[in-house]
Amino acid sequence: MTEASHQELIRDQFTRQAQLFSTAAPIANEGALQMIVRAARPGPGDTMLDIACGGGLVVCAFAPHVRRATGFDMTPAMLEQAKKLAAERKLANAEFRQGDATELPYADASVDIVTTRFSFHHFPDPDAVLREMVRVCAPGGRVLVIDTYASEDTAKAAELNRLELLRDPSHIRNLALSEFNGLFTAAGLGEPQVSFYELRDTVKNLLARSFPNAGDEEKIVEMFRASAADDRLGIPVRLDGETIEYAYPVAILAAQRQMR
C-alpha cells in the first residue's frame, strides 16, 4: 500500500468516526486525560502541540494549563469536531491546523510540549513521526506518546493486530512496550517514563463506533470470544452472558528532550 492510499484510508475511517470516536466514553474519560496532562508537567507559559489530535480532547485538556494549545490532524472532519469542542468550552488559546504528521510545519525547537494519542498504530513509519516531534520540541521540553500496546508475546501481538486491522482497515500495527522504548531511545530521548490506564468497554459499543469491512464484524466478535478462553489477544476479555467486555491497555510514554 502506498503512503497516499493509506492516508486516504485514514481520512475515510476518521471522517466516519469523527463524532462517535470523539464522544465515546472511554476516549473522553476525564481521568485519563488528566493523567496525560500530569505526565507532561505543563506550565502557564508553555506552548503545546498535539499531533493527530482527532476531536481535540487532549488539546482541550491542556488548554487551561498552557499559554497556547495547538491540534494538528490530517482529517478535516476531526478538526471540525475539535474546533466545535474548543468553542463549547470557550478556550480562546486553542487552535487547530491540518497537515501531515511526518512533515510538521513548525520550526525546530519551537514547542514546549509535543503529544500524540492513539495515533502510532496508524503510522506506517512511527520513527519518522517521533523524530518530527523531537525536532519541533524545545530543549528541556517534553514529548509524550500515548497509545494502546500489544503483548510482548509475538503470537498474541499478531492476533491483536489482526483483529484491529479487521476492525479498522487504517490500522497498521500496535507496538509492544519494548518497541516503544526502542523508538524513544533511537530518537535521542532515552527510555521514557511510563504510566498506564485502560480503555474499558463492551465489544458491542466498540463495534458501534467502528467501520469494518462487510462480513468482518462477526470475525471480530468470535476473536474476542475465543480470547476470553485462551487469551489469544493478550488483553483482558470477559464474558458476561452475551456481553463481551474488554480492556485495551494504554501506555503514557513521556520523556524530556535533552538540553543542548
N, C-alpha and C positions, 0 to 999 in steps of 0.2 A: 504494500500500500504506500502511495506517495504521501509526502507531508501535506500537500494541498488537499488530497482526498480525505485524509484523517481529520484535518481541520474542518472540512465540511461535515463529517460525521459528528464532531463535537458541537458545531453550530446547530445541526439538526436535532440532536438529543437535548441540548440545553435550551433551545428555543421552546421545545415541547415541555421540558421540565421546569421552565423558569419559575412559574408561580408555585407549583407543587413542591419543588425542591426547597425554595426559599422559605416556605411556611411550614414545612414538616417539623413536627415537634422535636425529633432527635437532632435535626440540623440546627434548629433555632434555640436549642437549650441554653438558657442564660448562664447556668452554672459552668457549662463547658466553655462558653465564650469568655467568661471572666477568668477561667484558668489560663486561657491563651494570653489575655491581657497581662495577668500577673507574671507569666513566664517571660514576657517582653520587657518588663520593668519600665514602662513609659514615663516620661517627664513632660511637664506642661509646655516646654519649649521644643519638643521633638516633632519631627515630621515622620509620617508613617505611610508605607505603600503596601497594598495587598494585591498580590499577583493572582490572576484567575479568581477575581473577587466574587463572581456569581452575583447573588442577590444582595450583596453589600452588608451581610450580617457582621462580619469581622470588622469592616471599616466603621460601621456604626457603633460597635462595641468599643473601639479605640477612640473615636472622635471626642468624647468628653474628657479624655486624659492627655491629649496631644494638641499641638498648635494647628496641624493640618493632617487630615487623613485622606488618602487617595486610593481609589479602587481602579484596577486595570483588568480588563477582560476582553476576549475576542467576540463574545456573543451579544449583539445589540439587545436582545430580549432580556437577558440577565441584567445588563446595565440599566435598562428602563426600570426593572424591579428595584435595583439598588438606589436609583435616584428617587423613586417613589418612597422608599423606606426612609431615606435621609430627610426628605421633605416632611414626612409624617412626624419624625422625631425632632424637627426644627434644628437640624445640625448644619449650621452655616459654614463650618470648617471641613465638610466632607465634599469631595469632588470625585468624578469618575471619567475614565478615558478608555477608548477602545484600542486594541493592538495585540501584537504577538509577543508572548512571554519570552521568546528566545532573542528578541531584539527590542529591549526596553528603551523608550525614547527619553531617557533620563541621563544626566551627566554622571560621570564617575563620582563616587563618594558623596552623593547629594542627598541621601535619605538616612534618617537615624534608625528606623525600624522597618525591616522588609519581611513580609509574611506571605504565606500561601497555605490554603486549607483545601483538602480533598481534591487536589489537582495532580499530584505527582503520578498517580496511577493512570493518568490520561496522557502523559507526555512521552512521545517516542524517545526523546533524549533528555531525561531529567538532569543529567550532568550539565548540559548547556543552560538549562533554566537556572539551576543553582549558581552556576558561575555568573550569570547575569545579575542575580540577586546580590551576590557578593560584590560585584563590580559597582553597583549603584549604592551600596551600603557604606556609610561613612566609617572611618576607623574608630573603633570603640562602640560602634553601633551594633544592633542585634539582628540576627537572621533567624527566622522561625519557619519550619516546615511542619505542618500538621496534616496527618493522613492516616487512613486505615493501613494496616500492615499484615503481611502473611506470616505463616508459621515458618520456623527455620527448617522444618521437615519439608524437603523439596516436593515430595509426593502430595502432601496436604496443600502446600502453596500452589502447586499446579492445578489442583482440583478447585481451590477457591478462585483462582484466576479464570478457570474455565467457566465457572458459574457466573462470575462478574461480567465476562465477555458476552455470555448469553443474555444477561440482564440488561447490559448497556453496551451496544456494539462499538462505542467510542472508547471503551476501556482498553488499556494496554497491559499493565501488569502491576499488581500490588507487590511492593518490595518487602523483604524481611528487614527486621531491625538492624541486623548486621550489615545489610546493603546500604541502609540509610547512613549508618556510621561511616562506612567507606566513602560515600558521596561527600559527606561533610569534611572528612579528613583530606580527600583529594582536592577539595575546593579551598583548602588552606584554613579552614575554620577549626580544625581539631575535633575531638569527639564531643558531640553535643550533650547538654543536659537534657534528660528525657523525663516527662511526666505522662500520665496515662488517663484516659477515660474510655467509655464505651458508647457506641451507638446502639441502643436497645429498642427493639420494636417487634412487630409481628411481620411475617413474610407477606401476609395479605396487604398490610399497609405499604410495605416496601414495593410490591408489585404495582400497587395503585398509583405510585409516582414514578414508575419505570416504563420504558417503552421498548421491550424486547421484540425481536422479530416474530412473525406469526409462528405459532407452534412451540416456541421456546419456553413459554410460561410454565407449562406442565413439566418440562425437564427440570426447571429451576426448583419447583416445589418438591419433586422427587429427590433431588440432590440434597436439599435441606432435610427432608425426612430421613434419608439414609444416614446423614451425618449425625442426627440425633442418636443413632445406634452405634456408629463406628468412628465418629469424629473425623471423617474423611476431609472435612473442610478446615479443620484446625481452629475453629471458633466455637464458642458456646452456642448450642442449639438445643431447644427443649420443646417437647410436645405436651400440650395441654388440651387433651381431647382432639378436636380437629384443628386447633390453633397451633401454629408453629411460631415459637419465639426465638429470636436470635440476638446476638450481641457482637457487633463488629468492633474489634479492639482498635483504638486510636492512640497514636503517639504524638505528643507535642515535643518536637526536637528544637532546641534553642541553643544558639552559640553566638559569641561575641566576635566581631571582626577585630583582628589584632590591630593595635596602634602601630603606626609606622615609626 
